[in-house]
Amino acid sequence: MAIIRPFRGIRYNTNRIGDLSQVIAQPYDRINKAQQAAYYQQHANNFVRIDFGVTEPDTPGNNVYTRARDYAAEWLADGVLQRESQPAMCVLEQTFVTPDGQTHTRRALTAALQVTPFEDGVILPHERTFSGPKTDRLNLTRATKAAWGHIFILYPDAENRINALLQPALQQSTPLQARELLIEPAVMQRFWTLTDPALLEAIGREMAPKRSLVIADGHHRYETALNYRNEMRAQHPEAPADAAFNFALGTFVSMSDPGLVVLPTHRLVRDDAHRAGNDVLAALAPYFDVAQMSDRAALEAGLRGANAEHPRFGFYDGRAHALLTLRSFDIMAQLAPEHTTAWRALDVAVLHKLVVEQVLGLAVGSGHDADNISYLRDVNAGYAAVDRGDASYLFVLNPTRMAQVNACTLAGEKMPQKSTDFYPKMVGGLVSMALTGRIEE
């Protein structure tokens, strides 16, 4: 069962912080050092100081985690942050425009989620995790005894029944509005707090029987929640089932939400062998139908018209524009026999396994690709990098489809890194959750 509960959230006091746009921030794993510094300059109470603080030389009792703890305690004591007076669930609607010019609105529900191991089949991952980020998030959780970042979770709801339950309450109240100003400033964030016990109970009942919920973003945060729960259970074996440390801060989006958007992540490759693009295409010809295109517009139009059953991506080397369409899955079965057909059918799997590893001879994954592969949301930057000579080839991809995400997840497969880019991200700072006491107290 997917057990969700209301909780007394930690939120900015709007009487002290008049413009939430100044203090909300992107998730920690979307922020580079320059952006981190910019958030620090933006406002003295910016959320990044807690969730992704600047690393300084440590001294006894003073490190990035103790500073996060001290910021949280100070801001709560000063009334910059405050605990809600009663348990609530929250709704976040994000309105945004995709690169094709279409406007979308995505609705998300934030609640406390009872964490369960992946093998229980309630919550499922679709990406691999790494030890470094999990250690970092666990240290932050230990120091602050709170969940600051959201776990973005997709739930099955073909009829969007939970969104329908929420609709009357949203129409009857005025949301807070803000924009994260630094990284995704075009996204309008609208935020509601729901406290009606009857509504919250109805939402919980509707979610309870669901299984195979998929983590879209926040795999490290979810595994950290599991690890922290296990630590706390060992320390407090008599704690009740509704102890807050048994829960994670979940933000849920229906898989059928019309505003659910996955953007492609393009690959920029640096080839130390300096092979000519024509030579690369010739080496790929035994496996792909190679169609030379007149220009970028033709390439991208052909990419959009791809048959969903046949992996296809674009290639650019500064001169040639080509569409590559896989002829047969036989080669993928040979190269990746340990994977399921669902995994082998992914465009990114074909690109990584067949093109980058087999043909180009470059390593992918586990940090080995840092010197030769860059991952880009903005395809314009990729074309420009190749034109400047900063990279050898650009591979232009279609987005991974939700049906593919579901197929791999249900098959127990972890997709290749950067297979999905759910847009926009779940901003931090609108609501967080204490992990002490009982979840609704």
N, C-alpha and C positions, 0 to 999 in steps of 0.2 A: 504493500500500500504506500502511496505517496502522501505522507502526513505533513500538512502545513498548518501553521498556527499564527495568530496575530502576536505581536510583540510590542513592547514599549521602546520605540525607536529613539536613537540619538540623532538629533537634528540641529541645524543652525537656528538660532533664535533670530527671527526676522526683525525683531525690534532692535537688535544689535547689528545685524548684517542686513542692510536694506536691499542690497542687490546680490542675490545668490550667484549670479554670473561671475562675480569676482572670486568666489571661493570654491566652486565645484571644479572637478578635474577629471581627466581621462583615467582609465585603469592604469595601475603602475607599470604594466608590461607594454603599454603603448607610448610611454614617455621616454624620450632620450634626455641626455644630460642638459642640453641647451634648453629644452622645453621645461625641464625640472627647475632650472634657474629662473626661467621666465615666470613660472607659477609663483616662486618665492617672491619675485618682484611685484607680482600682480596684487597681492594682498597679504598682510601679516598673518591672517587666519586662514590662508588657503589650505584646503584639504590635503594637498600633497605633502605638507609638513608632517602629517601623521602617517599617511598611507605609503609614501615613497620619499622619505626624508633624505637630505644630502648626507653622504658619508663623509665623516671627518676623522682625523686621527683619534683613535679611541683612548680614553683614560679610564681608570677604574670607576665603574658606575656611571660612565657617560659614553653612550654609543648611539647609533641611529635608532635603536629600539627603545632605549630608556628616554631619549629625547621625544620620541613619539608618545610614549606613556605620559611624559610630563606635559607636553602640549595638550593632550586630551584632558588630563586632570585640571590643568590651569584654565582651559577654555570652559570646562564644565563649571568650575568654581566661580569664574567671572561671568557666567551667563551667556557666553558666546555660543556654546553648545548647551543643549538641554535635553533631558529625557522626557518623552511624551508622558502625559498624566495617565493614559489608559492604553490598553493594547489596541493595536491597529494593524491593518494591512494597507499597502500603498499602491497607487497606480501611477505609472509613468507612461505618458504618450510622447513619442518623438516624431516630429514632422520634418521631412527632409526631401531633397531632390536628388535623384540618382543621375549618373553621368549621361543617361539618354534623355534627360530633361523631364522625367516623370516625377510627380509629387506623391509621396507616400506618407502614411501615418501608421506607426506600429505601437500597439498597446502591450504593456507589460504589467504584471502583478508582482509585487514584492511581499514576501512572507517568510517566516521562519520555517525551514525545511528540516525535518528529522533526517539525519544523515544515515545512510545504509551502505554496506559494502557493495561494490559493483556486481559481485557474484549473485546478489539477491535479485537482480534484474529490474529494480525500480528505477535507479539512475544509472545511465550508461555513458561511458566516455567515447569520444571519436578521435582523440589525438593522444599521442604519447606525452609523458611528462618527464621532467628532468630534476635531478636532486637539488641543484642550486636554488632555483626558485621556491621549492617546497621548504627547504631549510630557512630561507629568508622569511617566508610567510608564517611559518611556525614560530620563529623567534618573535615576530611582531605580535602574533596572537598571544603568546605566553606573556609578553611584557605588558600588553594593554588589556588583556582579558576581554577582547571585543572583536567582532567581525566588521571590518571596515569596507572591504571590497565585495562587490556582488558576484554571484555565480549565475551566469546567464544560461537558463535552462529552457529547452523546447519541450512542450508537452502535446500529446495527441488529443485533438479536440475537433473532429471533422466538422461539427456544426457550430463551433465557436460558442458553446454554451456558457462558458465562464465569462467571456467578453459580454455576452448578452445579460448575464446577471449583474455585471458592473455598470452597464449603460445608464440605468435610471439614476443611480447615485451620482455618477459623473455629471449628468445633466442638471442636477439640483444644486451643485456647488461650484465655486470658482476656484480653479487651480492656481497654484504658484507657477510662475513662468521664469525661465532662465535660459541662457545659452552658455555652453562651455566655450570660452572666448579664444582659446589658443590653437586647438588641433582640429575640432569639428565645429567651428563657430556658426555654420549655416544651419545646424540642427536646432530646432525649437524644442525645448524640454518643458512639458506641462505635467505637474505633479499634484496628486490628490492624496489625502489621508482618510481612510475609511474606518469608522469605529462602531457602526451599527452591529450589535452582536448577532442579530438574525441573518444579516447579509454575510457576515464573516463565517458563520456556521454553514450557510448554504454553499459558499465557495469551497470550504473545506470538504464538505460531503461530495461535491462534484469532482474534486481533484483526487479524493482518497482511492478510488478503485483503479486509477491509471497506473500503468507500468511502462517500462521502456522509454522513460523521459531521457532526453539527450542533452548532455552538456554542450552548449554552443561555444561559450568562452568561460574560462575560469577553472580549467582542469586542475591546475596547481592549487587553487583556493579550495576546491572541493576535497582533494586528497589531504590538504592541510587540516580541514575541518574534521575529517575522519581520524587523522593522527592525534589531533588535540583532544577529540572525544575519548579516544582510547587512553591517553595519558590521564585525563581527568577521572575516567572511570576507575583506573587503577588506584588513583589517590583518594577517591571518594566512592568506595564500593556501595555505600548505603544511599547514594543520591537517588532522588526520584526519577522516573522516566521523563518528566517534563523539565529536568534540569537544563538550563540554557546551553550548556556545553554539548548537549546531544543534538544541537540544531546548527544549521548553517544559514547564512543570509542568501536566500534564493530570489531571483527575479525571473519570472516565467512568461514565456511568449508562446501562444498557440502555433503549432506547425501549420495551421490553416489561416493564420492571420494574413490578410491581404497586404499588410505592410512589411512582411518578413522578406528581407532582401539579403542575398549573398552576392558579394562582389568578387570578381576574379582577382587572383594574385599572380602577376606576371613575373617571369624569370629573366633576369639579366645575367648573362654568362660571360666571364672573362676566360679566354682560352690561351694559356701560356704557350701552346704549340703554334699559335697564330695561323691556324688553318684558314684558307680562303673559304668564303661562304659557299661557293660553287662546289668545292671539295666536300664540304659537310653535307650539302644536299645530295651529292652523288653517293656518299656513304649511307645516307638514309633511304635512298631510293629502293633498295631491296625490301624494305618494310613498309614504306609509305607511298601513297599516291602523292606526288609532288606537283602542285599546280602553281606555275609562275603567275603572279598577279601584277597588274600594271602599276599600282601605287598602294599607299596605305589605305585609302578609302575602300578600294576593291578588296584588299586583304581582310579588312575588318567586316565588310559586308559578307564576304564568304564565310568568315568565322561565325557570324551570327546565324547563318543559314545551315549550320552543321546538323547532320543527322545525329540525334541523341544516342544512337546505338554504335556510332563509330567515333572514337576519340579523334579530335582534330585540334590543331593549334597553328598559330601563325609564326613565321620566321622572318627576321629582318637583320641584315648584316651591314647596313649603310648603303647598299646598292640593291640587292635582290629583296623582293617581297614574295613570300611563298606560303602556300597553305599545305600543311602536312596532314594527311588523313590515313590512319592506320588501316592496312589492308586486311590483316588477319590477327586474331588473338592467339594464334599458335605460338608466336615468338614470346608473348608474355607468359604463357603457360610454361615455357622452357626456362625463362629467366626468373620467374617468381612462383615456383610450384608450391611453396609453403603458404601462399595467399589464395583467397577465394576468388571466384570469378567476379564478384562485385568489386573487389579491390583492384583486380587486374584491368577492369573496364574504366577506371578513373583516368581522365586526361592527365592529371598530375602524376599518377603512377606510371603511365606510359612514358611521359616526358622524363621523369627521373630515372626509371629503370632502364629503358631502352635507349633513349637519346643521350642523356647526360652521362650515365654510367657505362653503358655498353659501347656506344659509338664514339662519344667524346673522351671516355676514359677518366672522367672526373668523379670524385667522391661526393656523395650526397648524404646529409643527415648526421645526427650526433655531433654537430659542431664542425664537421670536417669541411663543410662547403663555404665557410666564412670568407675564404680568399677568392673563390671563383664564382659564387652565385649570390645575387642580391634579389630580394623579394619586393615587388613594387605594387602598390595599389594604383598609382598614377602612371598609366602607360605612356603619357607624354614625356615623362622623365626618362623612361626607357629608351624611346627613340632618340632623345637628345643625347643621352650618354653614349649610345653607339655612334651617333654622328660626330661627337667630340673625340672619339677614339678611347673613351674611358672603359668601354666594354666591347666584346667581340660580336655577340649576338643577343638579340632580344627574342624571347618566345612569348607570344601574345596568347593568352588563354581565355576561354569561356569560364563563367562561374560554375562551380560544382553545384549540381542540382540537389534539392532536399531529398528527392527519392534516392539518390546515390548515398547521401549521408545516412539515411535510415537503413539502406541495405547493408552498408558496411558495419554500422553500429550493431544491428541485429545479428550479423554474422560474427560478432566479436572481434572485428578488425579495427586496428588503429590506422587511420588514414595518414598518408605522407604529410610531413610538416607543411604548414601554410596552404592546406587544401581549401580552407574556407576563410572568408572574411565577412563575418556578419556585420552589417552596417545599419545604423550607427552603433557605437559601443555604449555600454551601460556606464553612465558617468558616476563618479564617486562624490559623495558629500551631501546628497539629498537626504539619505537616511542610512544609518549604521545600526549595529545591534550589539548590546552588551551580552557577554557570555557567563555572567554570574547570576546566582539565584535561579528562580524558576522562570521559564520563558515568558510568561504573561505577567510577571510581577515586577 
